Amino acid sequence: MTSTSNAPSARALAGVFALALAARLAAVAWTGRGELERVGDAADYHAYAVSLLERGRYENALGDRASRMPGYPLLLAAQYATLGRSPLATEILQSVLGSATCVLVVLVAQSLSPASWPLAAGGLAALSWDMIEPCARLLTEAPAAFFLALAMFGLSRERELTARRAAWAGTAAAAAFLLRPEFLPWSVLAAVYAARRARTACGAAFLAATLAVGAVWAGRNAAVLGRPVVTTTAGSFNLYGWGAARTAEERLGGPRWERAPQSYGELARMDFYAGRARDFFERAPARLLAKALALNAAILYYPFSPALDPTLLFAAPFALLGLWTALREARARPAALTALYFTAVYSLAGVMIPRHREGFAPATILLAAVGLERLDERLGRRKFAVALSAWAAACLAAWAAAPVLRALALSVRDRALS
């Protein structure tokens, strides 16, 4: 089912890049909020970056020294040192990076689908709001999606995979891990898959590159904090405070959620939330936990944030068809396993907002491209074109009727939680 003879030309790839860049710069002009974005998580990343530049210390405004992975503050610090502390510059740089991600999607899709489908995947990526919006925010999702796509590209074409190429793919995965800690378990899964599908040496090279970077970060934390924290000191809070436990308490009437005392330091907070998370998962009824996980998964893919995203609505059924295809065809499994892994992670921890799906959006787009190809194969080109046009029209109609649909979705949610 795959083909390399019809590889997209350099001109076609440049066209995908240009389309993606235009869409992202338009989003920056339309939704970019500049200094207003430096609140919450964005303000924390900014504080770490400024501390690196001004004091040579990786520390935020509260004195925390490992509550964030260092990747995004390092990127910001590099920008601040060369281009100045302009939020607009950050958004433009992320738009360029996001456009390069779309090109990588084409290159990965080239190993999955024949003929023009890789370019279709690039077009979907270029116009997907889940891949556009992060470029206009001062957060980690845009660069995380880039390094995920780069790692997947490095591992593509398994029969041609070498240990050397696997090692640089592992370096890309390590960069993603430095942005978001949940990429470390993904790297282990990817290494196991590469070892089984290619050679053991390829999986080992991929994993070694990721773990080497993780060891440096853990060693730094051992020296600074007195503990070899592999991810962040906020990891236990994310598990307890933004995942199934918080959903169970706030929305499902579960065990009382507790916040650490304000007097606690960084490590004390980490231990407090680790204990609360352990207690919750030991005591929560299985039915309550299952309901919380299901609700979090629904929130993750909630299409209103707050307006309806017609691009997500358009791609969703094709991504599901791509997921179904992965049950029988190995070519779609890397994207399927990636999407399933991150869905599980964000259902367990880190949900309450849908934006987390943006970090693994390249995998979702790749699944949608496989699904489109499968549907075209089943229906034939003429019927497929009619069906696709009808579905696109329905998505546009849904976008026009978004307020009504959102009210209906909220009504369904309230009934499910009552």
N, C-alpha and C positions, 0 to 999 in steps of 0.2 A: 504493500500500500504506500510505501514511501518512495521518494524519487529525489535524486540530486541533479539530474540532468536539466531540470527546469528551474535551476536556482535563480532567485531574484537578481536582477542586474544591479550594478552600483547605482544607476539612475533611479531604479524603482525603490531601492533602500533610501536614497536621498529624498525621494518623494514622500515616503512614510515619515522620515524625520521632519521634513518641512511641514507636513500636515499636522503632526503631533506638536511641533513647536508653536505653530500658529494658534492651535487650540489652547495650549497652556499659557501662552502670553496673553491671549484674550481673557482667560480665566483670572490671571493675575490682575489685569486691568479692571475686571468686573468684580471679583470677590476678594482680591488681596487686601489685607487690612493693616499691613505695615506694623507700626509701633503697637497698634491695638492687639496684635498677635502675641506680644511679649507679656502674656499673663499665663498663669497656670504652668503647664509643662514647658511651653516655649520660654517663659521667663527663667525657669530653672536651667534649661540648656544654655541660655544666654549667660546666666550667672557663672556657670562652670567655665564657659569659654572666656569670659572676661577675666576670671580669676587666673586662668592659665596664662593669659597674656600679661596681666599686670603684676601678678605675684609669683608666677611659676608654680602655683599650687592648684591641684584639681580639687575644687571645693566650691560649694554653692553658698547662697546667702545665709543659710541656717548653720553652716559649718559642716554639713554632711560631706563626706569624702568619697562615697561609693554608692550613693543612692540612684545614680544614673550610669548606664553604660557610657564609655568615653567616646564612642565613635562620632556622634553628632556634635558634641562640644568641640572635638578636635577639628571637624570640618568647619564649624563656625569660626573657631580661632584662626584657622588658615585663611578663611575669607576676610576676617576682621584685620588680619595683619597685612593683607595685600590690597584689598579693595575697600576697606573701611567697614564700619558697623551699620551697614544699610540693610534693613529688612527687605527692601526692594531688590537689592543685589542677591540676597539669599534666594528669593523667589525666582529670579531670572536664572540663576545657576541651577536651581532645582528643576526648572522648566527644561533646560538643556539636558540635564541628567535624565529626566522623565522621557524626553524624546529619544534619547539613546536607548532607554529601556524598551521602547516600541520596536526599534530596530533589532534588538536582541530577541524579542518575541518572534519576529519574522525568522530569524536565524534558527531558533529552537524549533519553530513550527516546520521548517524545511526538513527536519529529520523525522517529522511525524506524518506529514501529509504531502500529496503530490500536487503538481501543476500550480494553479494560482492560489491555493488555499493559504500558504504562508503569508502572501500579501494581504489576504483577507484578514488573517490574524493580526497583522500589523495595523490594518485599518481599524479593526475593533479596538485595539489597544490605544491607537491615536485618539479615538473619539470616546473612549470609556471614561465616564465621569469619575469612577473609582481610581483611575490612573491620572486624571487631569487635576482634580481638586487638591491632592496632597502637595502638588508643586506650588500652590498658592498659600501653603501653611508652613509655619516654622517648626515643623515636627519631623519625625524620623521616617514616616511611611514612604516618601518619595525615594530617598536613597536606599532604603531597605528593599524596595521593589527592584531597583536597579541591580543591586548585588545578588538578589535571589535569581533574577533572570540571567545574570552573568554566570553564576554557579551552575544553573541548569543548562546553559549553553555549553559550558565546559564539559559537562557529563553527557551531552547528547551524542548520538551516533555511537552507541555502546560498543559495537564491533570494532570501531576504529580507536577506541579509548586507550590511551597510554598512561603509564604512571605519572609521567611528567605533566600531561594535560590535566590529569586528575588532581595533581598537587596545586596547580594554579587555580583550578575550580574550587578547591578547598580553601585557598586564600581568599577568594571572593566570598565564600560562605563564612569565613572568619570575619571579614569586614562586616557582613550582615549581622553576625553575632555581636560585634562591638557596638552595633546600633541598637539591637533588640535581643535580649538574652534568650528568647524562645527559639532562636535559630540554632542554638547549640544542639538540642535534641534532634532537630531536623537534620543537622549535619551528620549525626550518628546514623539516622535512618537512611540518608542518602548514601553514606559510605557503605552500609550493608547492602543496599540495592546495587551499587556499582560493583561491589565484590562478587555478587551473585550473577549479575548480568554481563559483566566484562571479565575482569580478573581480580583475584584477591589483592594483588599488589596495587591495583587502581583504587580500591576501597581504602586500603591502608594509607596510601599517599594522600588521598582526599582528607581522611580523618586526621592524619598527623598534622597537616597544615592548619586545620581548625584548632586542634587541641594545643598546638604550640602557642598560638596567640592567646587562647584561653589560659594557658599556664602563666604567661607573662602577666596578664591582668590579675590572676589569682595571687601570683607572687608579689605584685605591687600591693595588693590589699593586705597580704600577710605582713608586709613590712610597715604599712601605714596604719592598719587597723588592729594588727595583732591576730588576725584570722585570715585564712586563705579563701575569702569569699569569691566564688567562681563567677557569680552573676552580679547581683546588686544587693545592697542591704534593704532595698524596698521590695525584693521579690516576694517575701512572705506576706507583705501588705497587699500586693497585687493578687496573690492567691486568695487571701482572706477578705480583702476589702473591696475588690472589684470583680469577684467571680461568683461562684455558686453560693457561697456563704452569704454574701451581701444580698443577692437576689432572693434567697430563701427568707432572709430576715425582713427585707423591705417590701417584698411583693407577695410572699407566700405565707407569711405568718410563722416563720420558722424560729429557731433559737435566737435569742437576743444578740445583736451584733455589738461589739465593743470597740472603742477607740483607745489607743495607748495614751497614758497620761502625758500632758505637755512637757513635764519635767524630764521625760526619758530622753536619753541620748540616742545616737544612730543605731548602735548595736543593741541597746536595750529595746528599742522599738522593733528591730528585726526579730529578736527572741520572743517578744510579746506576741507579735502577729503569727509567728511560726507556731507558738503554743495554741493560740486560738484556732488557727487553721486545723491543726492536728485534732483538737477537741471536737471541732465541728464535723470533720469527716469520720471520726470514730463514733459519734453519737447521732448524727442526722439519720432519720429513717430513709431507707433506700428509695421509697416512693417520693419523698420530698426532694432528695438529691436529683433523682431522674427528672422531676418536673422543673427544677431549677436549671438543669443543664439544657433541657429542651427549650425553655424560655430564653436562655442566653443565646442558643443557636438561632432562634427566631429573631432576637434583637440584632445579632451580628449581620443578618441578611435583610434587616428591615429596610425597605426601599425609600422611606421618607426620612430625610435628614436636613431640614424638615420638609423640603419639597420633594416631589417624586423624581426619582432618577430614571428616566426612560431608557438610558443605555443599559442599566442593570436589568431592567425589566425585559429588554430585548434579548440580552445575552443569556439570561437565566435558564430558559428551557433547553437551549443548545448546550450549555455547560452540563446540565443534568444528563443529556443524551451522551455527551462525551464521557461523563462519569460511568454511565452504563456500558459504553463501548470498552472502557478500561477493564471491565470484568472478563472480556474475551480477547482483547488485543493488548499486547504488552507495550506497544508504542505509546499509548495514552496513560500508562500507569504512573510514570514519574509525576506528571501534572496532577493526576487524580490523588495520589498518595500525599502530595504536597498540600492540596486543597483540603483533604480530609484531616491531615495532621493539624493544620492551623485552625480549622473549624473546631476540632476537639480541644485544642489549647485555649482558644478564646471563649469556648463555652464553659471551661473549667475556671479560667482566671482571665482577668483583664477585659471583661465585657462591661456592659452598661451603655456603650456607645458603638455604633456600627462601623466607625472609621477603621477599626483594626483589620477589616477585610482588605483594605487598600494595600497593605504591605505584601500580600500574596496574590494580588490581582493578576499578575502575569500568568500564574498557573490557571486561574479561572478563565482567562481569555484563551489560553491554549486549549482547554477543555471545550470551550464554546466553538472554536475553529474545528476541532475534531467532530463535534456534534453537527455542525453545519455540513461538513463533508459527508458524514454518514446519512444525513437527511437527503442531500442532493443525490446520493447513490441510490437511495431507496425510491425516491419519487421520480427521478428523471429531471433533466434540466428545466423543462418547461413548467411542470407542476411545481417544482421547487421554487422557481422564480415567482410564480403566482402566490404560493404559500408564504414566501418570505416578504413579499410586498404587502400582503394582507396583515401579517404579524407586525410589520413596521408601522403600518397605518393604525393598527390597534394600540400600539405603544404610544403613538403620538396623541391618539384620542384619550388614552388614559392620562397622559401628561396634562391635557387640557382640562380633564375632569379631576385633577389631583386632589383638590380640597374635599370633594365628596368621597373619593376613595380613601383618603387619609382618615376621615371621620368614621368610615365603615371599618377600617383596620383597627382603629382605637376601640370601637365598640366590640369587635371580636375579641380583642385583647382583654378588655374589662370583663367580658363574660367568661373567658377562660380562667381568669384569676379570681372570679367570685366564688 
